[in-house]
Amino acid sequence: MRTSAAVVGAIALVAMLASCTPASSDQPDRIVRPTAPRTSPAASAPSATTSDASPDATSPASPGTGEAVCVDGVVAIRGNDLDVSFAGECDLVRIEGASLDVDLERARIGRVVASGDGLEIDLGSVDSLEVTGQSADVDAVVVGALAVAGDRNAVEADEIGTVSVSGNDNRVSADRLGAVTQSGDRNAIGTG
């Protein structure tokens, strides 16, 4: 009798432990690092020209909140099918993924590097913008230097300083446009 009770108990324990395994998910793992407490206004406003930002010190968007954070001068937004916004100040924003809708209109950013497919990005004014991938749609106010590599990307702005486009079927439009360098086929770059 004791043996059968021990066997039933062992089976129940194995069943409980088996039910505790995490379910598989199509969502990528996300790492969330808390921001440092702000002790003074100077600590919360990194300079847009700081060059010591570590590319490894990044924080992706927090799961479920849609708000990204700046860590050590870098905002990292990674994933698929996410709506994310950032309204603070940061040196660099890195966007990587597919079908991301990123709102940076109210942010003060020095540089944006975006790679992926089907990105939608709304920007205020930035010193530089790099777009690599396919089918990105970017609306901006002012872009100091624009580099586009890939196909079927569209960038519209009030003003773009310099433009470099490589790839095919890209469209760049601005009311004021600086020097243009391009390679590829069927690219439309102009004012209007």
N, C-alpha and C positions, 0 to 999 in steps of 0.2 A: 504494500500500500504506500509506504514511504517512497519507494522507487518511482511509482507512477506519479505521485504528487510532485516529486523533484523534476521528472521529465516534463510534466505539464507546466511547471513554473519556468523551466528553462525555455520551452517553446514560447511561452508568453513574453519572456524577457527579450528573446530574439525578435519576435514580432514587433514589440514596442521600439526596439532600437532600429529596425529596418524602416519603420514609419517616420523616423526622425531625419532621414537623409534629405538633403535639399533637392527640390525639383529643378530639372534643367530649365534654362531660360535662353531665349534668343537675344536677350538684352546683354550688352557687354558689361563686364564688371566695372564699377565706378569707384574711384577713390576720392574721398572727401576729406580735405584737410581744413581744420578750422582756421579762421583768420586770427591774427594776433590782436589782443585788446588794444584799443586806441587810447593812448595816454595824452596825446596832444594833437592839435590840428596838423602840425608838420609831419607827424608819423602817418597820417591817413592820406597824404597827398604826395605820392612819389612823382618825381619829375619825369616828364615825357621824353627827356633826353638822356636819362640815366642809361649807361651802357653795361652795367654790371649785373643785369638780370640773368639769373641762371635758367637755361632752357629746361633743366630737369626739375626745377621747383615750380610745378604747375598744379593747378587745382581744377578739375573738370567741374562742370555744372553739378550742383547738388541734386540728387535724385528727387523728383517730385516737386521741387520748388520752382524750377525754371530760372533761377537766379544764379549767375556765375559770380565768382569771387576772384580778386586779384591777390596772388601770393608771390612775394618777392619780385614784383614788377611784371608778372605774367598771368594772364587769364587763359586757361585751356578749356576749350569746349570740344568734346569728342562724343561721337555716338551716331545714332541713326534715328530719323523720325522724331526729333525733339524740337520744342519751341523754347528758346533760351534768351534771356536778356541780361544786360549789364549796363549800369548807369553811373558807375564810379569813375575813378581815374586810374590808369595803368599804362605802363610803357608798351606792352605787347599783348595782342590777343591772337591766339592760335586756334583756328577752327579746322577740325578734321572729321570727316564723316560723310553721310549721305542724307539727303532730304532734311537738312537742318534749317530752321527758320530762326535767325539770330538778329535781335534788336540791339543795336549799339548807338542809336541816335542821340541819346542823352549822355553818352560816355565821353570822357576826355582821354583819347588814346593816341599814342605816337605811331604805332605800326600794327597793321593787321595782316596775318598770313593765313590764307584760307585754301584748303585742299580737299577735294572730294567731288561728289556728283550731286547735282540738284540743290545746291545751297541757295538760300535767300537771305541776303544780308542788308540791313538798313544801317547806314553810318551817318554820323555828323561830319566833322572835319578830322582828317588824319594826315600825318606826314607821308606815309607810304602804305600801299595796299598791293599785296601779291595774291593773285588768284590762279590756282593750278587745278585743273580738272575739267569736267564737262557740265554744261547747262547751269552755271551759276547765274544768279540774277542779283545785282548789287545796285542799290540806290544810295547816293552819298551827296553831301553838301560840297565839301572840298577835299580833293585828294592831291597831295603834293607830288607824288610819283606813283604811277600805276604800272604794274607788270602783270600781263595776262598770258598764261600758257595753257593750251588745251583747245577744246572745240565748243562752239555754241554758247559761249559766255556772253552776258550782257552787263555793261556797266554804264550807268547814267549818273551824272553829277552836274552841279552848277559850275564847278571849275575843276580842271585837272591840269597839273603842272606839266609833267612829262608822261608820255605813254609809250610802252613797249609791249607789242602783241606778237605772239607766235602761236600758230595753230590755224584752224579753219572756222569760218562762219561765226566769228566773234563780232560783237557790236559794242562800240564805245561812243558815247554821245555826251557832250558837255556844252554849256553856254560859252564858256571860255576854255580854250584848249591850247596847251603848249606844244613842244616838239614831239613828233611822232616817229617811232621806229616800228616796222612791222615785217613779218614774214608769214607766209601761208597763203591760203586762197579764200576768196569771198569774205574778207574782213571789211566791215563798214566802220570807219572811224571819222568822226566829224563833229561839227557844231550843230546845234539845233534842238 
